[in-house]
Each structure stands twice: as structure tokens, then as C-alpha cells.
Amino acid sequence: MSEGGDDLTALAPRHSACVCGTVRTVTLPPRTSVPALVAEVWDGQGAVNLVWVGRRSIGGIEPGTFVRARGRVTTVKGSPTIFNPAYEILPKP
């Protein structure tokens, strides 16, 4: 956790969170109807998936980018996930 974000190892489902970390991976899951961009964000202790529904790319969201994101946490396949988060690209700490 850094830059004012919540601890990624302690995210609670159905609660709002502000998370900070480095984008580790960016994927486009195969979907037949609605595209989605998934970025895994890692803070050195835990990870959260940020999912933007209806997007295939977002300028600046790539592995190595440091981001702060806000939104409501849910759990998808055992992983904390935030759908359509508000986000900021920050300089690396």
C-alpha cells in the first residue's frame, strides 16, 4: 500500500476502496458479446483486478504503470475485483 491506497490484502467485498499499485498484467478476456479490459494491480503484498467493461484498451494502462483506482470491491473467481473504476495514472513512487 502506498500513495494513500487501501491494503490490497484486506479488501472487503461490497465495500468501496481506493487502491494503489503497479499494473502487472493487462488482458482482454475472450468474450463474444461485450469487450472487457482487465488490469491486475499489485502493491507488493496483494493484487486486485481492475475491469473496464466495454473497453479494449486504455491509453497509459500497461504493465509497469503505477495507478490509483477507486470503486466497489467484488470477488470474481476468488480474486478481489473492481469493475469500471475511477483511476489516475501516477508517477512511480
C-alpha positions in Angstrom: 0.0 0.0 0.0 1.3 3.4 -0.9 0.2 6.8 -2.1 -2.9 6.8 0.1 -4.4 3.5 -1.1 -6.0 0.6 0.9 -4.1 -2.5 1.7 -4.8 -5.0 -1.2 -4.6 -7.9 1.2 -7.5 -6.6 3.2 -10.1 -5.6 0.6 -13.7 -6.4 1.7 -16.4 -7.3 -0.8 -19.2 -4.8 -1.3 -17.2 -2.0 0.2 -15.7 1.0 -1.6 -11.9 1.0 -1.8 -9.1 3.2 -3.0 -6.1 1.1 -4.2 -2.7 1.9 -5.5 -0.1 -0.3 -7.2 1.7 -1.3 -10.3 -0.1 -2.8 -13.3 1.3 -6.3 -13.5 -0.7 -7.7 -16.4 -3.3 -6.4 -18.9 -5.6 -8.9 -20.6 -8.5 -9.0 -22.9 -10.6 -12.0 -22.0 -12.3 -13.7 -24.9 -15.9 -12.6 -24.9 -18.3 -12.9 -27.8 -20.6 -10.0 -26.9 -19.0 -7.3 -24.7 -15.3 -6.5 -24.7 -13.5 -6.0 -21.3 -10.0 -4.9 -20.4 -8.6 -6.4 -17.2 -5.5 -5.0 -15.4 -4.0 -6.8 -12.5 -2.7 -4.3 -10.0 0.0 -5.4 -7.4 1.1 -3.4 -4.4 3.9 -5.8 -3.3 1.7 -7.8 -0.9 -1.6 -8.4 -2.7 -3.4 -7.9 -6.0 -6.7 -6.6 -7.3 -8.2 -6.9 -10.8 -9.5 -3.7 -12.4 -12.1 -4.4 -15.1 -13.3 -1.9 -17.6 -16.4 -3.3 -19.4 -16.8 -2.2 -23.0 -13.1 -1.2 -23.4 -10.4 -3.0 -25.4 -7.7 -0.6 -24.4 -7.0 2.5 -22.3 -4.1 4.8 -23.1 -1.4 4.5 -20.4 -2.8 1.3 -18.8 0.0 -1.1 -19.5 2.4 -3.3 -17.4 4.6 -1.2 -15.2 2.2 1.7 -14.9 1.6 2.9 -11.3 -2.1 3.7 -10.8 -4.6 4.7 -8.1 -8.1 3.4 -8.6 -11.4 3.8 -6.7 -14.6 1.7 -6.8 -16.6 -1.0 -5.1 -14.9 -4.3 -4.5 -16.4 -7.6 -5.5 -14.9 -11.1 -5.7 -14.7 -12.9 -9.1 -13.3 -16.4 -9.1 -11.7 -15.8 -5.7 -9.9 -12.6 -6.7 -10.8 -9.1 -5.5 -12.1 -7.1 -8.5 -13.3 -3.6 -9.1 -15.5 -3.0 -12.2 -15.2 0.3 -14.1 -13.1 2.0 -11.5 -12.2 5.7 -11.5 -8.4 5.8 -11.9 -5.4 8.0 -12.0 -2.0 7.3 -13.6 0.6 8.4 -11.1 4.4 8.8 -11.2 6.2 5.7 -9.8 7.0 6.1 -6.1 
